[in-house]
Amino acid sequence: MIFTIEEINRSGALLPNVTIGYRIYDNCGSTLSSMRAAMALMNGHGLISEESCTGQSAVHAIIGESESSSTIVLSRTTGPFKIPVISHSATCECLSSRKEFPSFFRTIASDYYQSRALAQLVKYFGWTWVGAVNSDSDYGNNGMSIFLEAAEEEGICVEYSEKFHRTEPDKLLKVVDVIREGSAKVIVAFLAHVEMNNLLEQLTLQNITGLQMIGVEAWITADSLITPTSFRVLGGSLGFAVGKANISGFNDFVIKQFWDTSFQCRKNNISGDENLCSRHEELIEWRYYNDDVPELRYSSNIYKAIYAVAHSLHSLLQCSTHAGCDKDLQTEPWKVVEALKTVNFTVKTKEQVWFDSTGAAAARYEVVNWQQGPDGTVHFKPVGYYDVSLPAGRRFVLSEDSIVWPGGSGQRPVSVCSESCPLGTRKAVQKGKPVCCYDCIPCGEGEISNETDSNNCKLCPGQYWPNPGKDKCVLKAVEFLLFTEVMGIVLVFFSLFGVFLTVITAIVFMLKNDTPIVKANNSELSFLLLFSLTLCFLCSLTFIGRPSQWSCMLRHTAFGITFVLCISCVLGKTIVVLMAFRANLPGTNVMKWFGPLQQRLSVLGFTLIQVLICVLWLTISPPFPYKNMNLYKDKIVLECDVGSAVGFWAILGYIGLLAVLCFILAFLARKLPDNFNEAKFITFSMLIFCAVWITFIPAYVSSPGKFTVAVEIFAILASSFGLLFCIFAPKCYVILIRPELNTKKHLMGKMPSKSL
């Protein structure tokens, strides 16, 4: 303060021909002493002499106080007199009220910025579970209140928030017990210097170490806290400090005052008194040491405060470089207050100064770390800074590699209530505990979480399903009946085996085409039936493989047409058997009404009806490939949607109608002579056919996924094999094994019959 005032008084540009005076009071840490000093200043005690009395108020501004509580008292005392109070270190946000403190100014940022910066610092290092201790004063209570609010916004949980005053030792002991029993490894200490000293003593006595202390500007760079044992408790502490003093000429001024005052030895020994300096020879080598001067961090704030008053007076006195200042003008304190509100200037440190109630212009902090040098000395090492004027995501600039953590380890402390939830899980808050205390619950079916500490799991979209780790959505597995899988291979084998047996039967009939049994069984319809059975066996292959638009249409229409062709042939054979039996009765000639031409036309007619149904089905609403995502949750079933259900069931119904008609006619012909047993075999084949397709319906409806297709193929193969074996196996047996029965007399019943 003295340095700044002398510098202004020497200046010819600022307040020319005007000398600033001052008086300094020490409040000794007492609010009462601060009030007494303020009253003394306002009453003019010791400030002016009778000769210099001009009738104007001698006190134009008060620089101070240091502590917020004392500053509040000082501001309220001087408020009615409208004397401006400019504080260099009172940071309580409560002083920001222009209504309550209209004449208060400060050159330091309010705790609104520091408290929010503390929360962001804690968040920066990933600490979500912290303890909090503050001074039970305006400074501590307001600062902690802002921190707690900001911590909640940042998702930080406070395990406990305790406070004590320097005059309450019992509360201090309670606070220490809470810290010792708590699980938080990070403590935010919003304490004034005196309370921090008291807390440090108790933590040291009770050997409570290993905690990460987060400090505020009031104590983080306090040399008085450095003791032989304090580093065990405060080593690795991080906090915000006011920027170092960087005022040209200030170092020399302080060092000169120090040597003159303490040792009566001038720096250059102008007096020539060698004896005054020689008696301190061991200190002479340190006479130019000034590294500690920048650690007077509040000096620049005082420097700016006094210059602010000088600039205000300069404008009020209408000073100019040539004419000087108009000393006749009235410079009442309230005018200085108004002038301070609009003052805007730049000091030697290149800092621009203006005032608002919060001191936002000074909201830049140095982040310091308590470190120990090789010689055991403690240093407040700068490891970064925090600047409110920068964009939100860039306010912190930190050199993490330079930070020393508690215990001297290179490992950053971990302070969380619950460990991070890994990918594939979500957080579930524990009942009755803060949101930072949670259990990790695996994501539900069909859900994923692809980030740690996820609050919710996300549902995978329709065609996707979680991977085993439930941290990524992957395409669902596609299921359809493959040619290469076991079930597909088995079905293909039986399908081709049926074709093989049918072809062998056709070859046998061709080779024995002139034998009575082949002739008697209507060889033309038999060969047509064998051809249709071959197509039935082959059409089952269209149901295997990946469904496509063409395969879906082909499989159902081919199945419907080939089976109608097959049943039409069986129906024709049945009618032929009945007609042949009737033709053997005296006076009948019915075969002329159902000869070869009529047989061909009946087969063609029955088949064309099915073809017409298929054409209408394909025209109106044909089958199409369909991704069934509802059957299974973790896979997609590729299947053929029948399109029009009416068309599908019309095809099946028509086949069933022909089969029932064929069965009835064959049943009516069961009384034929034993040697002519074609009707019996047709009856058995139709029984098998109807049984297969009756059981097919519920099996088809209830079978899931590709098993639906397998059931349909099984029904086709089973009914085809039933027709092949029941109708042709007995004839092949006679032709190949019992050729002696393959005679016209035997077939006409003129020889004793033997069981087949």
TORDO-6645 format. One record per residue (C-alpha): x, y, z; residue in three letters. Coordinates in steps of 0.05 Angstrom, whole numbers, plus 5000, padded with zeros to 4 digits. Example, Ala and Ser with C-alpha at 12.3 -4.5 7.8 and 13.67 -1.06 7.14 Angstrom:
BEGIN
524649105156Ala;527349795143Ser;
This chain:
BEGIN
500050005000Met;505650485018Ile;509450304955Phe;503350444911Thr;501751104944Ile;508951354938Glu;509051134865Glu;502651534851Ile;505252144888Asn;511552124845Arg;507452074782Ser;506452694740Gly;500852394699Ala;496152164755Leu;493652684805Leu;498953204788Pro;500253694845Asn;496053264892Val;498952834946Thr;495252224973Ile;495752105048Gly;494251475086Tyr;493551175155Arg;494150435170Ile;490450065226Tyr;491749355249Asp;485349005269Asn;489148425302Cys;484047935274Gly;478348255313Ser;471848505283Thr;471048985342Leu;477849285326Ser;475749375253Ser;469549755275Met;473650195322Arg;478550355266Ala;472950525218Ala;469851005269Met;476651325280Ala;477551435205Leu;470651735197Met;471652205256Asn;478252435227Gly;482552255288His;489852335272Gly;488752475199Leu;489053225188Ile;492053825221Ser;488754495232Glu;493154805179Glu;490954325125Ser;483554335142Cys;479454505080Thr;472554305103Gly;472653695058Gln;472352975083Ser;479352725093Ala;477551985082Val;475751855010His;476451095012Ala;478150525058Ile;482449955032Ile;480649315069Gly;478548885105Glu;481948215094Ser;476647755123Glu;469547755098Ser;466047805166Ser;470248405186Ser;469048715118Thr;461548635126Ile;461749005192Val;466349535163Leu;461749635102Ser;455549695144Arg;458950185191Thr;461350635135Thr;455250525091Gly;450951095118Pro;456751565105Phe;457651295034Lys;465051195043Ile;467550684991Pro;470650055019Val;475249674972Ile;477448994995Ser;483348604967His;481347924996Ser;474247925024Ala;471047404977Thr;464247265010Cys;458847244956Glu;454247595006Cys;458048244994Leu;455848234921Ser;449048544939Ser;449149264913Arg;442749394952Lys;445649185019Glu;452849425006Phe;452249994956Pro;459250284970Ser;463049624972Phe;468149444918Phe;473448914913Arg;479348724870Thr;478647984882Ile;473347524854Ala;467547314899Ser;466946614924Asp;461546484873Tyr;467046354823Tyr;471846004869Gln;466445544898Ser;464045334829Arg;471245244807Ala;472344784867Leu;466544344844Ala;469244334773Gln;476244154799Leu;473443574838Val;469443344777Lys;475643424733Tyr;479342884772Phe;473342424776Gly;472042484850Trp;464642394862Thr;464742254937Trp;467642804980Val;467443085049Gly;466543835063Ala;468844275121Val;467945015126Asn;468945595175Ser;462645765213Asp;462846485187Ser;460046905131Asp;465946705088Tyr;465545965101Gly;458045885103Asn;456646265039Asn;462445945002Gly;460445245022Met;453145375004Ser;455245554933Ile;459944954929Phe;454544464951Leu;449744734899Glu;455044704844Ala;457144004867Ala;450043754859Glu;449844044789Glu;456343684772Glu;453843014798Gly;458343024860Ile;455842744925Cys;457943034992Val;458542505046Glu;458443015102Tyr;458643775109Ser;461344015176Glu;463144695202Lys;466545005263Phe;468945675288His;475845825316Arg;472745925385Thr;469345245386Glu;474344695403Pro;468944175418Asp;465944255348Lys;472944195319Leu;473943525353Leu;467243295327Lys;469243495256Val;475743105263Val;471842485285Asp;467242545225Val;473242595178Ile;476541995209Arg;470341555205Glu;468241785135Gly;469841395072Ser;471142005028Ala;478442075010Lys;477642794985Val;476243365033Ile;474044055008Val;476444535063Ala;473045205055Phe;476545485115Leu;479546145136Ala;486846135154His;485746085229Val;480645505225Glu;485245135177Met;490945195226Asn;486544915282Asn;484244335239Leu;491344185217Leu;493644135290Glu;488243625307Gln;489243205244Leu;496743195258Thr;495642995332Leu;490942435313Gln;495342215254Asn;489842265202Ile;493742255136Thr;492842045064Gly;487042505050Leu;486842944988Gln;485643645013Met;482444154966Ile;483744854990Gly;481645564979Val;485646204970Glu;485146355045Ala;490045805065Trp;492745425006Ile;499045865002Thr;499646045076Ala;506945975097Asp;504845955170Ser;501645265159Leu;508344975141Ile;511044595201Thr;515743995208Pro;509743535211Thr;504343885170Ser;506543595104Phe;504342905127Arg;497243185128Val;497343715074Leu;502343425026Gly;499343384956Gly;493843884972Ser;490744244913Leu;487344904913Gly;486245594883Phe;490846164898Ala;490846894880Val;495847044825Gly;502947234845Lys;504947964851Ala;508448214789Asn;509448954801Ile;515849274774Ser;519949614827Gly;516349274884Phe;521848764897Asn;527149294908Asp;522449704951Phe;520949114998Val;528148875003Ile;530649585018Lys;525449675072Gln;527248995101Phe;534649135106Trp;533649845131Asp;528649635184Thr;531448975208Ser;538949085203Phe;539949835195Gln;544249635135Cys;542749995070Arg;543049585007Lys;548650004977Asn;551450235044Asn;550850965024Ile;552351195095Ser;559150875093Gly;558150555161Asp;561549885149Glu;560349665221Asn;552749665213Leu;553149145158Cys;559348765181Ser;555948515243Arg;551148125196His;556447835149Glu;553047155147Glu;546847475116Leu;550447935066Ile;550147415010Glu;542547415017Trp;541748175010Arg;539448114938Tyr;534847514949Tyr;527647694931Asn;524447044908Asp;519447074964Asp;516647744944Val;512047474889Pro;508847024941Glu;505647654971Leu;499747464927Arg;494847984952Tyr;499648554937Ser;497248634865Ser;490048684891Asn;491949244938Ile;495849574882Tyr;489749574837Lys;485149814893Ala;489250434908Ile;490150594834Tyr;482550544826Ala;481651074880Val;487051514848Ala;483751474779His;476951644810Ser;479852254845Leu;483552444781His;476952464743Ser;473252824800Leu;478553364806Leu;478653444731Gln;486153364729Cys;490353484668Ser;497853394657Thr;499254134645His;494154484689Ala;494353994748Gly;488153864789Cys;482654334811Asp;483354294886Lys;477254744897Asp;472454204873Leu;468653824926Gln;470853084930Thr;465852774977Glu;466352024989Pro;459651884955Trp;462452204891Lys;468351734896Val;463451154901Val;460051374837Glu;466651484802Ala;469050784822Leu;462950474788Lys;465250744721Thr;472750714729Val;476550314676Asn;484050324670Phe;490149884658Thr;495649814709Val;503049664697Lys;501748924702Thr;497848964637Lys;491448804674Glu;485149184659Gln;481249404720Val;473849554726Trp;468849424781Phe;462549024790Asp;460048764856Ser;462748064846Thr;469748234825Gly;468847814762Ala;474448184727Ala;479247854775Ala;476347144769Ala;482746804749Arg;486046314797Tyr;492645964800Glu;492045224816Val;497545044866Val;500044384894Asn;503544264961Trp;510143944942Gln;516543784979Gln;523343934950Gly;529543484956Pro;531843895016Asp;525243785052Gly;522544485041Thr;515244565022Val;513344924959His;506745164931Phe;507944944860Lys;503445224806Pro;500544654764Val;495545034722Gly;490245574725Tyr;482745694721Tyr;480046284682Asp;472646454685Val;473246884622Ser;474646274579Leu;469245834548Pro;466045314594Ala;470044714570Gly;476745064568Arg;477145424635Arg;481844914666Phe;488944864642Val;492544344685Leu;499143974680Ser;497343314714Glu;504343034706Asp;506843584752Ser;502043424809Ile;504443054871Val;498842664905Trp;498242524980Pro;503442055006Gly;508242244950Gly;505241724904Ser;504341814830Gly;497441504836Gln;491441964835Arg;486841824895Pro;480241484883Val;474341764921Ser;467741464900Val;461941164939Cys;461140604888Ser;465940354835Glu;464340534763Ser;459140094729Cys;462339734670Pro;459439704600Leu;453239284595Gly;450539514663Thr;446740104691Arg;446740464757Lys;441240324808Ala;441240804866Val;441540474934Gln;435440624976Lys;436341185026Gly;443341375000Lys;445841934954Pro;445641834879Val;453141694878Cys;451941054918Cys;449140534871Tyr;449139814850Asp;451039594780Cys;445239224748Ile;446138834682Pro;442039104625Cys;435438754612Gly;433838314554Glu;434838674488Gly;438339274521Glu;445539534520Ile;449740074553Ser;455940284515Asn;458840754567Glu;461140684638Thr;456640924695Asp;450540934649Ser;444141134683Asn;439740764633Asn;440340204583Cys;438340314511Lys;433739834473Leu;436739544410Cys;432639704347Pro;428539164313Gly;433738784272Gln;439138834325Tyr;440638464390Trp;445738574445Pro;452438214440Asn;454337764499Pro;457538354535Gly;451238774525Lys;455339374504Asp;453839364429Lys;447839224385Cys;449438714331Val;445138454275Leu;440737874298Lys;442437184273Ala;438236984213Val;434936304216Glu;432135884160Phe;432535154140Leu;439335044108Leu;441534494060Phe;447934414101Thr;444934314170Glu;443333624197Val;435733694191Met;436433964120Gly;441033404100Ile;436332874127Val;430333164091Leu;434233224026Val;436432504033Phe;429332244042Phe;426832683986Ser;432032413937Leu;431031713964Phe;423631773947Gly;425432003877Val;430131413871Phe;424830903892Leu;419731223846Thr;424431193787Val;426130463803Ile;418730293806Thr;417530633740Ala;423330243709Ile;420529583736Val;413629753707Phe;416729933640Met;420629283637Leu;414528883657Lys;409629293617Asn;406828683580Asp;405328283643Thr;398128203667Pro;398928573733Ile;401629203698Val;396229183645Lys;390729053696Ala;392829663737Asn;392030173682Asn;399230273662Ser;397930973634Glu;395231243700Leu;400530863738Ser;406131203699Phe;402831873707Leu;402031743782Leu;409431553787Leu;411232193750Phe;407032613797Ser;410132263858Leu;417032433831Thr;414933163827Leu;412033123898Cys;418632873925Phe;422533403887Leu;417933983906Cys;419833863979Ser;426834123960Leu;423934813944Thr;422234894018Phe;429634854038Ile;434435454032Gly;433836204039Arg;426836444023Pro;426236913963Ser;420437203924Gln;420736653872Trp;422136073918Ser;416236273963Cys;411436273903Met;414435643873Leu;414335213935Arg;406935303950His;404235283879Thr;408734683859Ala;406434313922Phe;399034463908Gly;399234273834Ile;403533643840Thr;399333363896Phe;392833493859Val;395833143799Leu;397832563843Cys;391032503878Ile;387432583810Ser;391331983784Cys;389431583846Val;382231803839Leu;382331593766Gly;385130913784Lys;379730833837Thr;374230993787Ile;377430513737Val;377329963789Val;370030083804Leu;368230113731Met;372129483716Ala;368429113770Phe;361729363744Arg;363729183673Ala;364528453693Asn;357228413713Leu;352428143659Pro;349028663616Gly;353629253637Thr;357929673591Asn;360230253635Val;367530253613Met;365730613550Lys;363931223594Trp;370731223628Phe;375731003578Gly;382931263570Pro;380631933542Leu;375832063599Gln;381331863648Gln;386132363618Arg;380832903616Leu;378832783689Ser;386132833712Val;387133463669Leu;380633763694Gly;382033653768Phe;389033923759Thr;386834543720Leu;382134733777Ile;388134743824Gln;392235143772Val;386635653769Leu;386535713845Ile;394135823845Cys;393736343790Val;388436733829Leu;392536673892Trp;398936923859Leu;395237493825Thr;391437753885Ile;396237643943Ser;402137183929Pro;406936893982Pro;413037313998Phe;419337264041Pro;418237534111Tyr;422837694169Lys;419437444231Asn;422437834290Met;416937654339Asn;418136914345Leu;425036964378Tyr;427937564413Lys;435137434393Asp;434437214321Lys;430437334258Ile;426736764225Val;426436814149Leu;420136484126Glu;415036524071Cys;408736904088Asp;402936574051Val;400137254031Gly;392837094024Ser;391036584078Ala;384636434037Val;388836233977Gly;393335784018Phe;387735424054Trp;383835373988Ala;389634973958Ile;390034514018Leu;382534454022Gly;382034253949Tyr;387433723959Ile;383633474020Gly;377033453982Leu;380033013927Leu;383332573979Ala;376732474017Val;372932323952Leu;378331823932Cys;378031504001Phe;370331433997Ile;370531113928Leu;376130643948Ala;372330464011Phe;366230283970Leu;370529823927Ala;373329443986Arg;368628843971Lys;372228683906Leu;375027973900Pro;381327863941Asp;385727743881Asn;383928423853Phe;386128843914Asn;387629523881Glu;381929853919Ala;384529593986Lys;391429893973Phe;388430563951Ile;384230574014Thr;390330464058Phe;394230994020Ser;388631494028Met;388131334103Leu;395531484110Ile;394932104067Phe;389032384106Cys;392132204173Ala;398632564155Val;395233204132Trp;390233214190Ile;396033184240Thr;399933674197Phe;395134254211Ile;396234324287Pro;403634144280Ala;404434684226Tyr;401035214267Val;404835064332Ser;411834934304Ser;416735514313Pro;421335804260Gly;424635344212Lys;421134744244Phe;414734984210Thr;418034864143Val;420834194167Ala;413733974187Val;411134164119Glu;416633774084Ile;415533174129Phe;408133174112Ala;409733194037Ile;414732634042Leu;410432204089Ala;404232254045Ser;408432133982Ser;411831514012Phe;404931274035Gly;402131303965Leu;408430993934Leu;408730403983Phe;401330263989Cys;399730273915Ile;406230023882Phe;409829613934Ala;404929003929Pro;405429003853Lys;413029043853Cys;412928473903Tyr;408828043855Val;412928253795Ile;419728143827Leu;418727633882Ile;412427233862Arg;412227233786Pro;407926593788Glu;402127023812Leu;403027513754Asn;397927143710Thr;391227323681Lys;387726733713Lys;390126933782His;388027653773Leu;381127443748Met;380127023811Gly;380026353775Lys;385726073816Met;386025973891Pro;388726613921Ser;394426663970Lys;395527194019Ser;400027743995Leu;
